[in-house]
């Protein structure tokens, strides 16, 4: 199949133009003038004026609708903001158990992908545009073949799905064609967890950890606070016990080979190799009385393991151990035994990915084997890209052409569509009717916010065509699934489910699995003696692009990775000792080889790695992502091992290429101890420390007025709790979506010209040889004594009556004096028309313009911009209060970053209202202002990061 961006066309014979005489030329001129006048006249058809407005619709006024966004098959409830039928902003649904009112960066960025002009819009046959009628004819022929042999040779391949409607349809398809087979492919799945549960309980039960009920959390290569479907739920659970004002402050231990968000927030973190982490699990089980062999834990981990085993014993019923994807199935089973013995706050449910009659999907490796053996004649692939995201050694792309009929359905004509005989464009999730379950089994509906922008179909409609129901609509299919749940008044039930964004009482019932079986453990692995040019390679999902499906989203490509701050690419992470041994430095391009497969990647030195361990993220290196994502970064799927152990490559070899490649980062991690002490205070629980003089808030003499003039009775302010911030970047992307913050592209980032209004500074506050990170979101400080204001020659930087430091765009002449005089470096200058005529790549095309928030100005070239505390939301609340004859509520206004935060780390409110939440936060211990010694009196303030180390621990980790 040729490249789909170079679609073949049918040449039409063109005759040589006949000579035109003067009479004919004048006639054509008259006809042209007449047609031009006709085009400006009224249409011949009768038109109806828009007199009776649809219910609830007021031009220019936003409406909010509940829907659900899937990620790796699991749903996260959201509220979508729409104006005049155009969705432009996504917020969390507080009723949904997976989001709890928050969002993640993937949910926030989904609205941008809706308007992506690279989305698939036409049916393709062998790479050429064809009609839907031709597709339907082809499907009718294939149906006849399938009915004749009961579907023998037919394979359906989907991604992981929990949709009750889709699973019901798949079950029906398998009943219609008994010899057909269904396969599911999740490139970020955890086969070891499923196998471990089977070892422990005899069946693949799904575990639901409850961080909100855990006082002691032990993460063994696990990252519950990292990106994923449960990040918001786990983040809220983490935050429930991390406020110093609570009496049950939690303690977190992390053993991990590569840095993670959970490790960054842990009270004790130790970098260990994957085999060593497995031995820590053995030590914990043995301390709890398990009849297992003696653990072979390294000496530097012994004291920390002793401390945590004591904590586990002291907190029975409130202690939780989590195992990560890089560990073996036996270790996962052992962790189930540990949690059962400790009565951990953890639930077990049946798998959510089976059809109603219990049919489970087969694996992608079985499908590839059948393709290679010539057993597959027809294959339909829905919403997957296995030609890109399967391990190279599996050979899926090479085996796929063995099938005669290959249909790919997806939102993009991607790498797999290139190998298919047919490609069908799928509707975006914001254009579709469907349903999906959260990880705890709670079901919710997916409803469209806009009519499909292209002629597309949903996965439900495609499946109905495979069984001969060509006229079925997704809306009817979803209602059909839930009709039995609605009782006698189904329409009222349906309306309530759509309104709430969640189906009440639909969570999966807990399973009583009994005592888990203690697994048989192999002998401890011998000490890894890698060669001088080798190391273990740990693979991780990209924290901004996930599995690569978000690669064409410009917001996410330019979103800094939480721990490295890299954008527009990925890099091979190496420990400083390994880099010295290999004679490599950051920016060196090296060849990474494993089992005959190799990639070339730039090196980035990372001190938080375990020795002899390297790391690379998946999701980059796409060939057919689109104008934004193609050719960005390195494809780590090439190095991936078998499907049974996809997250660890035991041994890879490095070779220098002699080339250099700049690592694009928006900022550096602050590691100098003096800088960390002055800018990021860290307190131990129960041991308050005096703030450094650079952060302590106290009045200083000033010639500036005590309060902004005129004073409108409000004093807007923000406080950020650094103990709760997990660095997830949800606030960064939420700010970008709300405030029309432009993308500048990699070339401008390389010049230091990123435009984010909100950044998250990272501080390494560990001791010598330790690695402990903290996060500090930095928006505009809205200083009462703002250094940016007196230096502006045209008064473009001013204060309003509520204390906001505002930027008057149409006054700004671009002197950048304000930027130079800002000690916090939170101002951004439009060196080009990044959002106004000089956009990066295809971001200036019309579809993207539909995403813009109409309540916020799109800035032009030569204008300075910055955080405004979402002044448009403040203004909307004030107007609503005026209409209703009341005062603005104490906590009525919520900024975009505040709403997005899964841990409730951001508090915003009016200091003039005595019952405002922000007043209580500012009286807590550890309250400080960034660079307070400058006397700027910032309205944005912070609470110190509080950690809770074990009192009996005497070393061996942070």
Secondary structure, 3 states (H helix, E strand, C coil): CCCCCCCCCCCCCCCCCCCCCHHHHHHHHHHHHHHHHHHCCCCCCCCCCCCCCCCCCCCCCEEEEEEEEEECCEEEEEEEEEECCEEEEEEECCCCCCCCCCCCHHHHHHHHHHCCCCCCCCEEECCEEECHHHHHHHHHHHHHHHHHCCCCCEEEEECCCCCHHHHHHHHHHHHHCCCCEEEECCCCCCHHHHHHHHHHHCCCCEEEECHHHCCEEEEECCCCCCCCCCHHHHHHHHHCCCCCCCCCCCEEEEEECCCCHHHHHCCEEEECCHHHHHHHHHHHHHHCCCCCCCCCCCHHHHHHHHHHHHHHHHCCCCEEEEECCCCCHHHHHHHHHHHHHCCCCEEEECCCCCCCCCCCCECHHHHHHHHHCCCCCEEEEECCCHHHHCCHHHCHHHHHCCCCEEEEEECCCCCCHHHCCEEEEECCHHHCCEEEECCCCCEEEECCCCCCCCCCECHHHHHHHHCCCCCCCHHHHHHHHHHHHCCCCHHHHHHHHHHHCCCCCCCCCCCCCCCCCCCCCCCCCCCCCCCCCEEEEEEECECCCECCCCCCCHHHHCCCCCCCCECCCCCEEECHHHHHHHCCCCCEEEEEEECCEEEEEEEEECCCCCCCEEEEECCCCCCCCCCCCCCCCCCHHHHCCCCCCCCEEEEEEEEEEEEECCCCECCCCECCHHHHHHHCCEEECCECCCCCCCCCCCCCCCCCCCCCCCCCCCCEEEEEECCCCCCCCHHHHHHHHHCCCCCCCHHHHHCCCCCCCCEEEEEECCCCCCCCEEEEEECCCCECCCCCCCCCCCCCEEECCCCCEEECCCCCCCCCHHHHHCCCCCCEECCCCCCCCCCCCCCCCHHHHCCCCCCCCCCCCCCEECCCCCHHHHHHHHHHHHHHCCCCCCCCCCCHHHHHCCCCCEEEEECCCCCCHHHHHCCCCCEECCCHHHCCCECEEEECEEECCCCCCCCCCC
